[in-house]
Each structure stands twice: as structure tokens, then as C-alpha cells.
């Protein structure tokens, strides 16, 4: 499938065909049940945290607690403004994750 260069993409996906393809076919596709990953799947968040069996329970609990606070009228701190360095760090970590899985 050809890459559509007219699509708007996140900065980390620009200028690299593999990253653009991932952005278009995976990253930007809505997920309606985010509690499931395929067996052997890898997930990485925007801050370069790779979700593993060792940390997923803690992360889901933090998410649950934050949602509970917000439902109760409380406020939680949002993410900091992303920088080019954040995008570069994400791209490097993501490529390393892909390369590790393809060995």
C-alpha cells in the first residue's frame, strides 16, 4: 500500500516511510476496547514507556485512580507540552523496539 503524503501526521512520523506507515495503519486507528492486546504485542506510550507484564497493573491502577479523581470533580495534571527532543527520543526508542522484535 502506498503512503499518502497528503495526510496530517505527528512530527515523529514525518520523513520516514516505516514510521509514516505505522502512524497511518496503527497509531491513528481508533481503538474501542483498549483493555486488550494480542499475544506477544508490544505497546509504548508517548513518553517512551514500554508496557510490560511487570508494569501494566500499576499503570492501569494509576489510570483508574486518575479517572476516579476527575469523575469526583478533582483535577489531575496533564502532560507537559511536547518538544522536538521528545519526538526524537520517541522515534529512537520505537525503532529500537521494532528492531528488537524483528531479530
Biopython code that builds the backbone (N, CA, C, O; Angstrom):
import numpy as np
from Bio.PDB.StructureBuilder import StructureBuilder

atoms = [
    (1, "UNK", "N", (0.840, -1.182, 0.000)),
    (1, "UNK", "CA", (0.000, 0.000, 0.000)),
    (1, "UNK", "C", (0.882, 1.242, 0.000)),
    (1, "UNK", "O", (1.831, 1.321, 0.780)),
    (2, "UNK", "N", (0.592, 2.190, -0.842)),
    (2, "UNK", "CA", (1.378, 3.416, -0.947)),
    (2, "UNK", "C", (1.064, 4.353, 0.218)),
    (2, "UNK", "O", (-0.060, 4.392, 0.718)),
    (3, "UNK", "N", (2.063, 5.092, 0.631)),
    (3, "UNK", "CA", (1.901, 6.079, 1.694)),
    (3, "UNK", "C", (1.267, 7.337, 1.105)),
    (3, "UNK", "O", (1.714, 7.846, 0.078)),
    (4, "UNK", "N", (0.220, 7.830, 1.770)),
    (4, "UNK", "CA", (-0.442, 9.055, 1.331)),
    (4, "UNK", "C", (0.261, 10.240, 1.976)),
    (4, "UNK", "O", (0.101, 10.479, 3.173)),
    (5, "UNK", "N", (1.041, 10.986, 1.192)),
    (5, "UNK", "CA", (1.799, 12.103, 1.743)),
    (5, "UNK", "C", (0.939, 13.330, 2.008)),
    (5, "UNK", "O", (1.450, 14.347, 2.476)),
    (6, "UNK", "N", (-0.355, 13.254, 1.717)),
    (6, "UNK", "CA", (-1.247, 14.379, 1.984)),
    (6, "UNK", "C", (-1.898, 14.281, 3.363)),
    (6, "UNK", "O", (-2.594, 15.204, 3.785)),
    (7, "UNK", "N", (-1.675, 13.170, 4.065)),
    (7, "UNK", "CA", (-2.258, 13.011, 5.396)),
    (7, "UNK", "C", (-1.494, 13.834, 6.425)),
    (7, "UNK", "O", (-0.274, 13.976, 6.338)),
    (8, "UNK", "N", (-2.214, 14.369, 7.390)),
    (8, "UNK", "CA", (-1.563, 15.060, 8.508)),
    (8, "UNK", "C", (-1.034, 13.990, 9.460)),
    (8, "UNK", "O", (-1.753, 13.049, 9.797)),
    (9, "UNK", "N", (0.208, 14.130, 9.891)),
    (9, "UNK", "CA", (0.821, 13.155, 10.787)),
    (9, "UNK", "C", (1.499, 13.868, 11.943)),
    (9, "UNK", "O", (1.816, 15.054, 11.862)),
    (10, "UNK", "N", (1.713, 13.129, 13.014)),
    (10, "UNK", "CA", (2.511, 13.623, 14.130)),
    (10, "UNK", "C", (3.937, 13.849, 13.632)),
    (10, "UNK", "O", (4.384, 13.163, 12.714)),
    (11, "UNK", "N", (4.653, 14.800, 14.225)),
    (11, "UNK", "CA", (6.011, 15.095, 13.769)),
    (11, "UNK", "C", (6.943, 13.880, 13.767)),
    (11, "UNK", "O", (7.804, 13.770, 12.894)),
    (12, "UNK", "N", (6.786, 12.970, 14.728)),
    (12, "UNK", "CA", (7.684, 11.816, 14.789)),
    (12, "UNK", "C", (7.514, 10.879, 13.600)),
    (12, "UNK", "O", (8.388, 10.048, 13.351)),
    (13, "UNK", "N", (6.417, 10.987, 12.863)),
    (13, "UNK", "CA", (6.161, 10.080, 11.735)),
    (13, "UNK", "C", (6.558, 10.679, 10.391)),
    (13, "UNK", "O", (6.486, 10.000, 9.367)),
    (14, "UNK", "N", (6.967, 11.918, 10.384)),
    (14, "UNK", "CA", (7.310, 12.585, 9.129)),
    (14, "UNK", "C", (8.698, 12.178, 8.641)),
    (14, "UNK", "O", (9.620, 12.015, 9.441)),
    (15, "UNK", "N", (8.842, 12.017, 7.342)),
    (15, "UNK", "CA", (10.150, 11.801, 6.736)),
    (15, "UNK", "C", (10.697, 10.390, 6.838)),
    (15, "UNK", "O", (11.844, 10.155, 6.460)),
    (16, "UNK", "N", (9.922, 9.452, 7.333)),
    (16, "UNK", "CA", (10.383, 8.069, 7.463)),
    (16, "UNK", "C", (9.219, 7.170, 7.067)),
    (16, "UNK", "O", (8.175, 7.173, 7.719)),
    (17, "UNK", "N", (9.399, 6.402, 6.000)),
    (17, "UNK", "CA", (8.290, 5.606, 5.473)),
    (17, "UNK", "C", (7.752, 4.598, 6.482)),
    (17, "UNK", "O", (6.538, 4.419, 6.579)),
    (18, "UNK", "N", (8.631, 3.933, 7.237)),
    (18, "UNK", "CA", (8.167, 2.948, 8.231)),
    (18, "UNK", "C", (7.340, 3.620, 9.316)),
    (18, "UNK", "O", (6.292, 3.114, 9.716)),
    (19, "UNK", "N", (7.825, 4.772, 9.791)),
    (19, "UNK", "CA", (7.092, 5.479, 10.841)),
    (19, "UNK", "C", (5.766, 6.016, 10.298)),
    (19, "UNK", "O", (4.754, 5.977, 10.998)),
    (20, "UNK", "N", (5.762, 6.513, 9.066)),
    (20, "UNK", "CA", (4.524, 7.017, 8.463)),
    (20, "UNK", "C", (3.513, 5.892, 8.304)),
    (20, "UNK", "O", (2.328, 6.072, 8.583)),
    (21, "UNK", "N", (3.980, 4.734, 7.856)),
    (21, "UNK", "CA", (3.080, 3.590, 7.694)),
    (21, "UNK", "C", (2.503, 3.167, 9.045)),
    (21, "UNK", "O", (1.305, 2.906, 9.151)),
    (22, "UNK", "N", (3.350, 3.097, 10.079)),
    (22, "UNK", "CA", (2.862, 2.750, 11.417)),
    (22, "UNK", "C", (1.833, 3.782, 11.884)),
    (22, "UNK", "O", (0.776, 3.424, 12.403)),
    (23, "UNK", "N", (2.152, 5.060, 11.694)),
    (23, "UNK", "CA", (1.229, 6.125, 12.095)),
    (23, "UNK", "C", (-0.123, 5.957, 11.421)),
    (23, "UNK", "O", (-1.162, 6.036, 12.076)),
    (24, "UNK", "N", (-0.111, 5.724, 10.099)),
    (24, "UNK", "CA", (-1.348, 5.651, 9.330)),
    (24, "UNK", "C", (-2.154, 4.388, 9.602)),
    (24, "UNK", "O", (-3.384, 4.432, 9.619)),
    (25, "UNK", "N", (-1.477, 3.264, 9.816)),
    (25, "UNK", "CA", (-2.170, 1.978, 9.900)),
    (25, "UNK", "C", (-2.416, 1.496, 11.325)),
    (25, "UNK", "O", (-3.268, 0.637, 11.550)),
    (26, "UNK", "N", (-1.673, 2.045, 12.294)),
    (26, "UNK", "CA", (-1.826, 1.564, 13.670)),
    (26, "UNK", "C", (-2.118, 2.720, 14.620)),
    (26, "UNK", "O", (-3.159, 2.738, 15.278)),
    (27, "UNK", "N", (-1.210, 3.676, 14.692)),
    (27, "UNK", "CA", (-1.291, 4.754, 15.677)),
    (27, "UNK", "C", (-2.587, 5.542, 15.572)),
    (27, "UNK", "O", (-3.215, 5.833, 16.590)),
    (28, "UNK", "N", (-2.994, 5.891, 14.367)),
    (28, "UNK", "CA", (-4.146, 6.771, 14.204)),
    (28, "UNK", "C", (-5.473, 6.029, 14.042)),
    (28, "UNK", "O", (-6.504, 6.655, 13.794)),
    (29, "UNK", "N", (-5.454, 4.707, 14.179)),
    (29, "UNK", "CA", (-6.688, 3.928, 14.068)),
    (29, "UNK", "C", (-7.355, 3.873, 15.443)),
    (29, "UNK", "O", (-6.718, 3.463, 16.413)),
    (30, "UNK", "N", (-8.618, 4.276, 15.548)),
    (30, "UNK", "CA", (-9.284, 4.268, 16.850)),
    (30, "UNK", "C", (-9.372, 2.858, 17.439)),
    (30, "UNK", "O", (-9.601, 1.881, 16.726)),
    (31, "UNK", "N", (-9.185, 2.782, 18.750)),
    (31, "UNK", "CA", (-9.336, 1.520, 19.481)),
    (31, "UNK", "C", (-10.564, 1.681, 20.361)),
    (31, "UNK", "O", (-10.676, 2.642, 21.122)),
    (32, "UNK", "N", (-11.476, 0.739, 20.252)),
    (32, "UNK", "CA", (-12.720, 0.853, 21.020)),
    (32, "UNK", "C", (-12.696, 0.013, 22.286)),
    (32, "UNK", "O", (-13.536, 0.204, 23.165)),
    (33, "UNK", "N", (-11.756, -0.907, 22.396)),
    (33, "UNK", "CA", (-11.613, -1.710, 23.603)),
    (33, "UNK", "C", (-10.129, -1.750, 23.940)),
    (33, "UNK", "O", (-9.416, -2.663, 23.522)),
    (34, "UNK", "N", (-9.665, -0.757, 24.698)),
    (34, "UNK", "CA", (-8.228, -0.622, 24.947)),
    (34, "UNK", "C", (-7.723, -1.507, 26.076)),
    (34, "UNK", "O", (-6.613, -1.303, 26.568)),
    (35, "UNK", "N", (-8.505, -2.469, 26.487)),
    (35, "UNK", "CA", (-8.073, -3.383, 27.542)),
    (35, "UNK", "C", (-7.437, -4.644, 26.986)),
    (35, "UNK", "O", (-7.050, -5.524, 27.755)),
    (36, "UNK", "N", (-7.318, -4.756, 25.661)),
    (36, "UNK", "CA", (-6.822, -5.985, 25.060)),
    (36, "UNK", "C", (-5.659, -5.715, 24.119)),
    (36, "UNK", "O", (-5.676, -4.762, 23.340)),
    (37, "UNK", "N", (-4.651, -6.569, 24.208)),
    (37, "UNK", "CA", (-3.554, -6.585, 23.250)),
    (37, "UNK", "C", (-3.386, -8.020, 22.791)),
    (37, "UNK", "O", (-3.612, -8.955, 23.560)),
    (38, "UNK", "N", (-2.997, -8.194, 21.563)),
    (38, "UNK", "CA", (-2.742, -9.528, 21.060)),
    (38, "UNK", "C", (-1.559, -10.163, 21.772)),
    (38, "UNK", "O", (-0.687, -9.465, 22.289)),
    (39, "UNK", "N", (-1.535, -11.475, 21.795)),
    (39, "UNK", "CA", (-0.444, -12.201, 22.453)),
    (39, "UNK", "C", (0.885, -11.800, 21.825)),
    (39, "UNK", "O", (1.036, -11.836, 20.604)),
    (40, "UNK", "N", (1.836, -11.423, 22.654)),
    (40, "UNK", "CA", (3.146, -11.014, 22.170)),
    (40, "UNK", "C", (3.210, -9.578, 21.677)),
    (40, "UNK", "O", (4.256, -9.136, 21.202)),
    (41, "UNK", "N", (2.103, -8.838, 21.780)),
    (41, "UNK", "CA", (2.076, -7.448, 21.311)),
    (41, "UNK", "C", (2.934, -6.569, 22.213)),
    (41, "UNK", "O", (3.148, -6.883, 23.384)),
    (42, "UNK", "N", (3.407, -5.494, 21.669)),
    (42, "UNK", "CA", (4.166, -4.504, 22.422)),
    (42, "UNK", "C", (3.398, -3.188, 22.367)),
    (42, "UNK", "O", (2.770, -2.864, 21.359)),
    (43, "UNK", "N", (3.455, -2.450, 23.444)),
    (43, "UNK", "CA", (2.823, -1.130, 23.479)),
    (43, "UNK", "C", (3.809, -0.152, 24.091)),
    (43, "UNK", "O", (4.504, -0.469, 25.057)),
    (44, "UNK", "N", (3.860, 1.038, 23.517)),
    (44, "UNK", "CA", (4.754, 2.085, 24.004)),
    (44, "UNK", "C", (3.949, 3.375, 24.043)),
    (44, "UNK", "O", (3.184, 3.668, 23.124)),
    (45, "UNK", "N", (4.126, 4.146, 25.115)),
    (45, "UNK", "CA", (3.364, 5.391, 25.171)),
    (45, "UNK", "C", (4.195, 6.558, 24.662)),
    (45, "UNK", "O", (5.357, 6.387, 24.292)),
    (46, "UNK", "N", (3.609, 7.725, 24.642)),
    (46, "UNK", "CA", (4.258, 8.900, 24.059)),
    (46, "UNK", "C", (5.488, 9.339, 24.842)),
    (46, "UNK", "O", (6.295, 10.121, 24.339)),
    (47, "UNK", "N", (5.641, 8.848, 26.060)),
    (47, "UNK", "CA", (6.804, 9.203, 26.879)),
    (47, "UNK", "C", (7.846, 8.096, 26.898)),
    (47, "UNK", "O", (8.708, 8.065, 27.776)),
    (48, "UNK", "N", (7.769, 7.191, 25.937)),
    (48, "UNK", "CA", (8.736, 6.111, 25.724)),
    (48, "UNK", "C", (8.685, 5.065, 26.838)),
    (48, "UNK", "O", (9.687, 4.407, 27.116)),
    (49, "UNK", "N", (7.546, 4.914, 27.462)),
    (49, "UNK", "CA", (7.377, 3.859, 28.447)),
    (49, "UNK", "C", (6.814, 2.642, 27.725)),
    (49, "UNK", "O", (5.735, 2.704, 27.136)),
    (50, "UNK", "N", (7.546, 1.544, 27.775)),
    (50, "UNK", "CA", (7.083, 0.306, 27.154)),
    (50, "UNK", "C", (6.248, -0.441, 28.197)),
    (50, "UNK", "O", (6.708, -0.696, 29.310)),
    (51, "UNK", "N", (5.033, -0.783, 27.827)),
    (51, "UNK", "CA", (4.154, -1.512, 28.723)),
    (51, "UNK", "C", (4.575, -2.976, 28.741)),
    (51, "UNK", "O", (4.746, -3.596, 27.691)),
    (52, "UNK", "N", (4.738, -3.522, 29.938)),
    (52, "UNK", "CA", (5.159, -4.911, 30.096)),
    (52, "UNK", "C", (4.250, -5.597, 31.109)),
    (52, "UNK", "O", (3.438, -4.950, 31.771)),
    (53, "UNK", "N", (4.397, -6.904, 31.219)),
    (53, "UNK", "CA", (3.651, -7.635, 32.250)),
    (53, "UNK", "C", (4.040, -7.165, 33.642)),
    (53, "UNK", "O", (3.242, -7.265, 34.575)),
    (54, "UNK", "N", (5.260, -6.651, 33.793)),
    (54, "UNK", "CA", (5.728, -6.202, 35.102)),
    (54, "UNK", "C", (5.151, -4.861, 35.527)),
    (54, "UNK", "O", (5.046, -4.597, 36.724)),
    (55, "UNK", "N", (4.769, -3.997, 34.569)),
    (55, "UNK", "CA", (4.304, -2.664, 34.964)),
    (55, "UNK", "C", (2.851, -2.368, 34.598)),
    (55, "UNK", "O", (2.327, -1.327, 34.996)),
    (56, "UNK", "N", (2.192, -3.241, 33.859)),
    (56, "UNK", "CA", (0.857, -2.912, 33.349)),
    (56, "UNK", "C", (-0.184, -2.748, 34.461)),
    (56, "UNK", "O", (-1.038, -1.865, 34.380)),
    (57, "UNK", "N", (-0.122, -3.593, 35.502)),
    (57, "UNK", "CA", (-1.106, -3.473, 36.584)),
    (57, "UNK", "C", (-0.998, -2.125, 37.293)),
    (57, "UNK", "O", (-2.009, -1.484, 37.578)),
    (58, "UNK", "N", (0.227, -1.703, 37.575)),
    (58, "UNK", "CA", (0.453, -0.416, 38.232)),
    (58, "UNK", "C", (-0.058, 0.727, 37.348)),
    (58, "UNK", "O", (-0.716, 1.647, 37.835)),
    (59, "UNK", "N", (0.245, 0.665, 36.056)),
    (59, "UNK", "CA", (-0.168, 1.733, 35.149)),
    (59, "UNK", "C", (-1.685, 1.804, 35.005)),
    (59, "UNK", "O", (-2.258, 2.894, 34.972)),
    (60, "UNK", "N", (-2.333, 0.650, 34.918)),
    (60, "UNK", "CA", (-3.795, 0.647, 34.831)),
    (60, "UNK", "C", (-4.429, 1.160, 36.118)),
    (60, "UNK", "O", (-5.455, 1.838, 36.077)),
    (61, "UNK", "N", (-3.820, 0.840, 37.268)),
    (61, "UNK", "CA", (-4.346, 1.341, 38.542)),
    (61, "UNK", "C", (-4.196, 2.863, 38.613)),
    (61, "UNK", "O", (-5.114, 3.550, 39.063)),
    (62, "UNK", "N", (-3.053, 3.397, 38.177)),
    (62, "UNK", "CA", (-2.871, 4.850, 38.159)),
    (62, "UNK", "C", (-3.911, 5.512, 37.255)),
    (62, "UNK", "O", (-4.459, 6.560, 37.594)),
    (63, "UNK", "N", (-4.173, 4.903, 36.125)),
    (63, "UNK", "CA", (-5.184, 5.434, 35.199)),
    (63, "UNK", "C", (-6.563, 5.421, 35.850)),
    (63, "UNK", "O", (-7.316, 6.389, 35.745)),
    (64, "UNK", "N", (-6.885, 4.323, 36.519)),
    (64, "UNK", "CA", (-8.177, 4.181, 37.188)),
    (64, "UNK", "C", (-8.344, 5.241, 38.290)),
    (64, "UNK", "O", (-9.399, 5.864, 38.404)),
    (65, "UNK", "N", (-7.299, 5.435, 39.091)),
    (65, "UNK", "CA", (-7.360, 6.406, 40.184)),
    (65, "UNK", "C", (-7.523, 7.821, 39.619)),
    (65, "UNK", "O", (-8.315, 8.604, 40.143)),
    (66, "UNK", "N", (-6.787, 8.155, 38.565)),
    (66, "UNK", "CA", (-6.921, 9.473, 37.943)),
    (66, "UNK", "C", (-8.325, 9.715, 37.423)),
    (66, "UNK", "O", (-8.875, 10.804, 37.592)),
    (67, "UNK", "N", (-8.910, 8.700, 36.789)),
    (67, "UNK", "CA", (-10.283, 8.823, 36.274)),
    (67, "UNK", "C", (-11.269, 9.018, 37.418)),
    (67, "UNK", "O", (-12.218, 9.793, 37.299)),
    (68, "UNK", "N", (-11.048, 8.319, 38.518)),
    (68, "UNK", "CA", (-11.927, 8.440, 39.676)),
    (68, "UNK", "C", (-11.863, 9.853, 40.264)),
    (68, "UNK", "O", (-12.888, 10.429, 40.628)),
    (69, "UNK", "N", (-10.662, 10.396, 40.351)),
    (69, "UNK", "CA", (-10.489, 11.768, 40.853)),
    (69, "UNK", "C", (-11.225, 12.752, 39.953)),
    (69, "UNK", "O", (-11.924, 13.639, 40.441)),
    (70, "UNK", "N", (-11.069, 12.597, 38.634)),
    (70, "UNK", "CA", (-11.731, 13.518, 37.699)),
    (70, "UNK", "C", (-13.251, 13.382, 37.751)),
    (70, "UNK", "O", (-13.964, 14.383, 37.688)),
    (71, "UNK", "N", (-13.751, 12.152, 37.865)),
    (71, "UNK", "CA", (-15.211, 11.963, 37.983)),
    (71, "UNK", "C", (-15.756, 12.620, 39.243)),
    (71, "UNK", "O", (-16.902, 13.068, 39.270)),
    (72, "UNK", "N", (-14.931, 12.677, 40.291)),
    (72, "UNK", "CA", (-15.346, 13.298, 41.546)),
    (72, "UNK", "C", (-15.188, 14.813, 41.549)),
    (72, "UNK", "O", (-15.401, 15.458, 42.575)),
    (73, "UNK", "N", (-14.817, 15.380, 40.413)),
    (73, "UNK", "CA", (-14.683, 16.828, 40.311)),
    (73, "UNK", "C", (-13.274, 17.329, 40.540)),
    (73, "UNK", "O", (-13.019, 18.530, 40.443)),
    (74, "UNK", "N", (-12.351, 16.425, 40.843)),
    (74, "UNK", "CA", (-10.966, 16.826, 41.056)),
    (74, "UNK", "C", (-10.242, 17.054, 39.737)),
    (74, "UNK", "O", (-10.756, 16.761, 38.657)),
    (75, "UNK", "N", (-9.048, 17.578, 39.862)),
    (75, "UNK", "CA", (-8.234, 17.829, 38.674)),
    (75, "UNK", "C", (-6.943, 17.037, 38.781)),
    (75, "UNK", "O", (-6.401, 16.837, 39.868)),
    (76, "UNK", "N", (-6.469, 16.596, 37.641)),
    (76, "UNK", "CA", (-5.180, 15.917, 37.580)),
    (76, "UNK", "C", (-4.298, 16.672, 36.603)),
    (76, "UNK", "O", (-4.776, 17.334, 35.682)),
    (77, "UNK", "N", (-3.005, 16.554, 36.827)),
    (77, "UNK", "CA", (-2.053, 17.262, 35.976)),
    (77, "UNK", "C", (-1.993, 16.598, 34.612)),
    (77, "UNK", "O", (-1.861, 15.378, 34.512)),
    (78, "UNK", "N", (-2.088, 17.392, 33.574)),
    (78, "UNK", "CA", (-1.982, 16.867, 32.215)),
    (78, "UNK", "C", (-0.525, 16.754, 31.795)),
    (78, "UNK", "O", (0.377, 17.149, 32.534)),
    (79, "UNK", "N", (-0.303, 16.216, 30.611)),
    (79, "UNK", "CA", (1.072, 16.075, 30.137)),
    (79, "UNK", "C", (1.687, 17.424, 29.782)),
    (79, "UNK", "O", (0.986, 18.372, 29.426)),
    (80, "UNK", "N", (3.010, 17.486, 29.886)),
    (80, "UNK", "CA", (3.734, 18.701, 29.502)),
    (80, "UNK", "C", (3.709, 18.839, 27.983)),
    (80, "UNK", "O", (3.507, 17.859, 27.267)),
    (81, "UNK", "N", (3.915, 20.053, 27.500)),
    (81, "UNK", "CA", (3.986, 20.310, 26.068)),
    (81, "UNK", "C", (5.134, 19.500, 25.464)),
    (81, "UNK", "O", (6.248, 19.497, 25.987)),
    (82, "UNK", "N", (4.850, 18.823, 24.368)),
    (82, "UNK", "CA", (5.893, 18.018, 23.717)),
    (82, "UNK", "C", (6.905, 18.907, 23.018)),
    (82, "UNK", "O", (6.582, 19.987, 22.523)),
    (83, "UNK", "N", (8.144, 18.419, 22.991)),
    (83, "UNK", "CA", (9.221, 19.142, 22.311)),
    (83, "UNK", "C", (9.747, 18.278, 21.171)),
    (83, "UNK", "O", (9.406, 17.100, 21.064)),
    (84, "UNK", "N", (10.566, 18.864, 20.337)),
    (84, "UNK", "CA", (11.209, 18.099, 19.254)),
    (84, "UNK", "C", (12.069, 16.993, 19.853)),
    (84, "UNK", "O", (12.135, 15.894, 19.303)),
    (85, "UNK", "N", (12.722, 17.269, 20.963)),
    (85, "UNK", "CA", (13.552, 16.260, 21.633)),
    (85, "UNK", "C", (12.690, 15.081, 22.094)),
    (85, "UNK", "O", (13.119, 13.930, 22.005)),
    (86, "UNK", "N", (11.478, 15.362, 22.587)),
    (86, "UNK", "CA", (10.562, 14.282, 22.978)),
    (86, "UNK", "C", (10.232, 13.412, 21.769)),
    (86, "UNK", "O", (10.233, 12.185, 21.862)),
    (87, "UNK", "N", (9.950, 14.054, 20.633)),
    (87, "UNK", "CA", (9.622, 13.309, 19.414)),
    (87, "UNK", "C", (10.816, 12.484, 18.940)),
    (87, "UNK", "O", (10.648, 11.338, 18.523)),
    (88, "UNK", "N", (12.015, 13.053, 19.001)),
    (88, "UNK", "CA", (13.220, 12.324, 18.589)),
    (88, "UNK", "C", (13.468, 11.122, 19.501)),
    (88, "UNK", "O", (13.801, 10.034, 19.032)),
    (89, "UNK", "N", (13.303, 11.332, 20.803)),
    (89, "UNK", "CA", (13.503, 10.249, 21.772)),
    (89, "UNK", "C", (12.490, 9.127, 21.544)),
    (89, "UNK", "O", (12.833, 7.947, 21.612)),
    (90, "UNK", "N", (11.232, 9.508, 21.271)),
    (90, "UNK", "CA", (10.203, 8.505, 20.994)),
    (90, "UNK", "C", (10.553, 7.711, 19.745)),
    (90, "UNK", "O", (10.484, 6.482, 19.744)),
    (91, "UNK", "N", (10.926, 8.408, 18.689)),
    (91, "UNK", "CA", (11.239, 7.737, 17.422)),
    (91, "UNK", "C", (12.384, 6.745, 17.607)),
    (91, "UNK", "O", (12.303, 5.615, 17.126)),
    (92, "UNK", "N", (13.442, 7.151, 18.292)),
    (92, "UNK", "CA", (14.591, 6.270, 18.527)),
    (92, "UNK", "C", (14.186, 5.038, 19.331)),
    (92, "UNK", "O", (14.561, 3.919, 18.982)),
    (93, "UNK", "N", (13.425, 5.238, 20.399)),
    (93, "UNK", "CA", (13.002, 4.118, 21.236)),
    (93, "UNK", "C", (12.058, 3.189, 20.479)),
    (93, "UNK", "O", (12.121, 1.969, 20.631)),
    (94, "UNK", "N", (11.191, 3.770, 19.672)),
    (94, "UNK", "CA", (10.236, 2.963, 18.924)),
    (94, "UNK", "C", (10.944, 2.101, 17.883)),
    (94, "UNK", "O", (10.628, 0.922, 17.726)),
    (95, "UNK", "N", (11.898, 2.692, 17.179)),
    (95, "UNK", "CA", (12.662, 1.934, 16.181)),
    (95, "UNK", "C", (13.441, 0.813, 16.859)),
    (95, "UNK", "O", (13.495, -0.302, 16.339)),
    (96, "UNK", "N", (14.045, 1.092, 18.014)),
    (96, "UNK", "CA", (14.768, 0.054, 18.757)),
    (96, "UNK", "C", (13.840, -1.083, 19.159)),
    (96, "UNK", "O", (14.213, -2.254, 19.081)),
    (97, "UNK", "N", (12.630, -0.738, 19.590)),
    (97, "UNK", "CA", (11.650, -1.759, 19.972)),
    (97, "UNK", "C", (11.290, -2.623, 18.774)),
    (97, "UNK", "O", (11.211, -3.845, 18.899)),
    (98, "UNK", "N", (11.072, -2.016, 17.623)),
    (98, "UNK", "CA", (10.759, -2.772, 16.410)),
    (98, "UNK", "C", (11.923, -3.662, 15.998)),
    (98, "UNK", "O", (11.719, -4.820, 15.634)),
    (99, "UNK", "N", (13.130, -3.138, 16.051)),
    (99, "UNK", "CA", (14.309, -3.910, 15.666)),
    (99, "UNK", "C", (14.526, -5.086, 16.618)),
    (99, "UNK", "O", (14.898, -6.173, 16.175)),
    (100, "UNK", "N", (14.301, -4.889, 17.902)),
    (100, "UNK", "CA", (14.456, -5.964, 18.889)),
    (100, "UNK", "C", (13.460, -7.091, 18.616)),
    (100, "UNK", "O", (13.796, -8.267, 18.752)),
    (101, "UNK", "N", (12.247, -6.733, 18.235)),
    (101, "UNK", "CA", (11.220, -7.745, 17.972)),
    (101, "UNK", "C", (11.437, -8.470, 16.638)),
    (101, "UNK", "O", (10.926, -9.573, 16.443)),
    (102, "UNK", "N", (12.189, -7.858, 15.727)),
    (102, "UNK", "CA", (12.407, -8.476, 14.422)),
    (102, "UNK", "C", (13.673, -9.322, 14.367)),
    (102, "UNK", "O", (14.006, -9.860, 13.310)),
    (103, "UNK", "N", (14.376, -9.447, 15.468)),
    (103, "UNK", "CA", (15.610, -10.263, 15.486)),
    (103, "UNK", "C", (15.301, -11.702, 15.764)),
    (103, "UNK", "O", (16.210, -12.530, 15.816)),
]
sb = StructureBuilder()
sb.init_structure("model")
sb.init_model(0)
sb.init_chain("A")
sb.init_seg("    ")
for serial, (resi, resn, name, xyz) in enumerate(atoms, 1):
    if name == "N":
        sb.init_residue(resn, " ", resi, " ")
    sb.init_atom(name, np.array(xyz, "f"), 0.0, 1.0, " ", f" {name:<3s}", serial, name[0])
structure = sb.get_structure()
